[in-house]
Amino acid sequence: MKILIQYLWITIISLIILVCAMMIPTSQDPHYELDVKMEEIREKEKVLTDTEKELKKLSDDKAWEEVDDTTTIIIPLPKPETDIRG
C-alpha cells in the first residue's frame, strides 16, 4: 500500500510539473516563418500583370491535369451473386 501512495505522489508531482511547463509561453510564434512566407507570396502575386496571372492559372491547370492523368482510381469489384447494394 505504501508503494502505491508513493507512485500516486510521483504521478501528481509529474503532472503538476508538466502543466507548469505547458503554461510557459514560447519566445516566438511557431507559425511566424510560415506567415512571413505567405506574405511574401501575396506581395509577389499583387505585382503580377494580367497576362502573368493568366499564365500562372494555365500552368496550375496543366499541372493538375497531369496529376489527374497519372492517377488511377481503383473501384472494387462487387462480390459474385450480389447486387450493387451489397
KALINSUL-V473631 format. One line per field, one symbol per residue. ss: DSSP state (@ for helix, = for strand, . for the rest). psi: psi as a letter, one per 40 degrees, with the letter a starting at -180 (. if undefined). burial: # if it has 9 or more other C-alpha atoms within 8 Angstrom, else .. A space follows every 50 residues. Layout:
ss->???
psi->???
burial->???
This chain:
ss->.@@@@@@@@@@@@@@@@@@@@@@........@@@@@@@@@@@@@@@@..@ @@@@@@@@@@@@@@@@@@@@................
psi->ddddddddddddddddddddddehiidihdedddddddddddddddeiid dddddddddddddddddddehihhhiiiiifiade.
burial->.................................................. ..#.................................
